């Protein structure tokens, strides 16, 4: 199998359209890239080099393990244990709390020097670059992927979403589009252990129930109807680069046309 180097990845990113100074929201599947010399460290450093010192790299840093056990509804965990779990989960710490299901590159990136992380205990984002503080400054508990989240800030700035080896089903920015579409009606109760005035508190909140079942379909429609998707390989990984403002505008209108008010997709 061919080995992929730092220089290979930087070259592929530039060929795809990544430029210095970009605000780049990256989703990465290491296994799809191939055998990378240096692994996830190489990938993270190549992404940082591609956007340069004037650019800002952002990655999802979600930590589902701190969700309310009632929200997770794990069939292997008895509801009788939920109070004990709530009382013993560790407090969310942006510098310590590990990610879950975000992949090796995102987990490494959050620990790198100069990387900041947003305050949401479940759906945080990590960022490094001159616009990192601005992007991460607001992240409301009850609006984890909406206007008052880093996604809203990235879209307003004119950021781009990069999908390396993953499809639109992993495109976090589409959650902003569905929130903006007005098709989300249901809410769910959640909560997390947080430090409040120097003491550990269990803080409960309601959040929108989001849906990603139709994300691949809206992504295909965006690429087909706008021609604004840039595609090409990063190593061996099929990859896409899309402008967030245009994607959100297109997808929010698409959701209004094709979804029911529950957020589910009609037959199209």
SVG drawing of the C-alpha trace seen along z (x, -y; Angstrom):
<svg xmlns="http://www.w3.org/2000/svg" viewBox="-45 -37 51 41">
<polyline fill="none" stroke="black" stroke-width="0.4" points="0.0,0.0 1.3,-3.5 2.4,-5.6 1.0,-9.1 3.2,-11.9 2.7,-15.4 3.7,-16.9 1.2,-14.7 -1.6,-15.8 -0.8,-19.5 -0.5,-19.2 -3.9,-17.4 -5.5,-20.0 -4.3,-22.8 -5.4,-21.0 -8.9,-20.6 -9.0,-24.4 -7.9,-24.9 -6.1,-28.2 -4.1,-30.2 -6.4,-32.4 -9.5,-30.1 -11.7,-29.3 -11.9,-25.5 -14.3,-23.2 -12.7,-19.8 -14.2,-16.3 -11.6,-13.5 -11.7,-9.7 -8.1,-8.6 -8.8,-5.1 -9.9,-6.4 -6.8,-8.4 -4.5,-5.3 -1.3,-4.6 -0.2,-8.0 3.4,-8.4 3.1,-9.8 -0.7,-9.1 -3.1,-11.7 -0.3,-14.0 0.7,-14.3 -2.9,-14.9 -3.5,-17.6 -0.2,-19.4 -0.9,-19.3 -4.3,-20.9 -2.8,-23.6 -0.1,-24.2 -2.7,-24.4 -4.7,-27.2 -1.5,-28.9 -0.9,-31.2 -3.6,-33.6 -6.2,-30.8 -8.3,-29.1 -8.8,-25.3 -11.9,-24.0 -12.9,-20.5 -15.9,-19.0 -14.9,-17.9 -18.1,-16.3 -18.2,-14.3 -21.4,-12.3 -20.3,-10.5 -21.4,-13.5 -25.0,-13.4 -27.8,-12.8 -28.3,-9.0 -32.0,-9.4 -31.2,-11.3 -28.8,-8.5 -31.3,-5.8 -28.7,-3.0 -30.7,0.2 -27.9,1.8 -28.2,-0.8 -31.1,-0.5 -33.1,-3.7 -32.6,-2.9 -28.9,-3.8 -29.5,-7.2 -29.4,-9.3 -26.1,-7.6 -24.6,-8.3 -25.6,-11.9 -24.0,-12.3 -20.7,-10.7 -20.0,-11.9 -16.9,-14.2 -17.4,-17.9 -16.8,-19.0 -13.3,-20.4 -12.4,-21.8 -8.7,-20.9 -9.3,-17.3 -12.6,-15.9 -12.0,-13.5 -14.0,-13.4 -16.2,-10.5 -16.8,-9.2 -14.9,-12.2 -12.0,-10.2 -8.3,-10.2 -7.4,-13.4 -10.0,-15.5 -9.0,-13.9 -5.4,-14.8 -6.1,-18.3 -8.0,-19.3 -4.8,-18.7 -2.4,-20.6 -0.7,-23.8 -2.8,-26.9 -6.0,-25.0 -9.1,-26.4 -12.4,-24.6 -16.0,-25.8 -17.9,-25.6 -20.7,-23.1 -20.3,-19.9 -21.6,-17.6 -21.2,-19.4 -18.1,-21.4 -15.7,-22.5 -12.0,-23.0 -10.2,-25.7 -6.8,-27.2 -6.0,-30.4 -6.6,-34.1 -10.4,-33.7 -10.6,-30.9 -11.8,-33.0 -14.4,-34.7 -15.7,-31.4 -15.9,-29.7 -17.0,-32.6 -20.7,-31.7 -22.1,-28.2 -25.4,-28.1 -26.4,-24.9 -29.9,-24.9 -28.6,-25.8 -25.7,-23.4 -25.7,-23.5 -27.8,-26.6 -27.2,-30.4 -25.7,-30.8 -23.1,-28.1 -19.7,-28.0 -21.5,-26.8 -23.3,-30.2 -20.1,-32.1 -18.2,-30.0 -21.0,-30.5 -21.2,-34.2 -17.4,-34.6 -17.5,-32.8 -16.0,-29.5 -15.7,-26.3 -16.5,-22.7 -14.0,-20.0 -15.1,-16.3 -12.1,-14.0 -13.2,-10.4 -16.7,-11.1 -20.0,-12.1 -22.5,-14.8 -23.9,-12.6 -21.0,-13.8 -21.3,-17.5 -22.0,-19.3 -22.8,-22.5 -26.0,-21.0 -27.4,-21.1 -27.3,-24.9 -29.2,-24.6 -32.0,-22.5 -32.2,-24.8 -32.5,-27.8 -35.1,-26.0 -37.7,-26.1 -38.5,-22.4 -37.3,-21.3 -40.1,-21.3 -39.3,-18.5 -37.1,-19.1 -35.5,-16.7 -34.3,-17.1 -30.6,-16.8 -28.1,-17.8 -24.4,-17.8 -22.2,-18.2 -20.8,-21.8 -18.8,-24.1 -21.2,-26.8 -19.7,-29.5 -16.9,-27.1 -19.1,-24.1 -20.1,-21.0 -23.8,-21.3 -26.0,-19.1 -27.4,-21.5 -30.5,-20.5 -31.6,-22.0 -33.8,-21.4 -32.4,-21.1 -33.8,-20.6 -34.0,-17.1 -32.0,-17.1 -32.0,-14.7 -29.3,-13.6 -31.1,-10.9 -31.4,-13.2 -28.0,-14.9 -26.6,-12.7 -29.5,-13.6 -29.3,-17.3 -25.6,-17.1 -26.0,-15.5 -28.6,-18.1 -26.3,-20.9 -23.5,-19.5 -25.7,-18.8 -27.7,-22.1 -25.1,-24.6 -21.8,-23.2 -20.2,-24.7 -18.8,-21.4 -15.1,-20.9 -14.1,-17.2 -10.9,-15.3 -8.7,-12.9 -6.8,-13.6 -4.5,-10.6 -6.8,-7.8 -9.8,-9.5 -12.6,-10.9 -13.0,-14.4 -15.2,-17.5 -14.8,-21.2 -17.9,-23.4 -18.6,-27.1 -20.7,-27.1 -22.9,-30.1 -24.0,-28.7 -24.5,-25.2 -26.6,-26.5 -28.7,-28.7 -29.4,-25.9 -30.0,-23.2 -32.3,-25.3 -34.5,-25.9 -34.3,-22.2 -35.4,-21.1 -38.4,-23.5 -39.5,-21.9 -38.9,-18.3 -39.3,-17.8 -42.4,-17.5 -42.7,-19.8 -41.3,-17.0 -38.0,-17.2 -38.4,-13.9 -38.0,-13.8 -41.0,-13.4 -40.7,-11.1 -39.0,-13.1"/>
</svg>
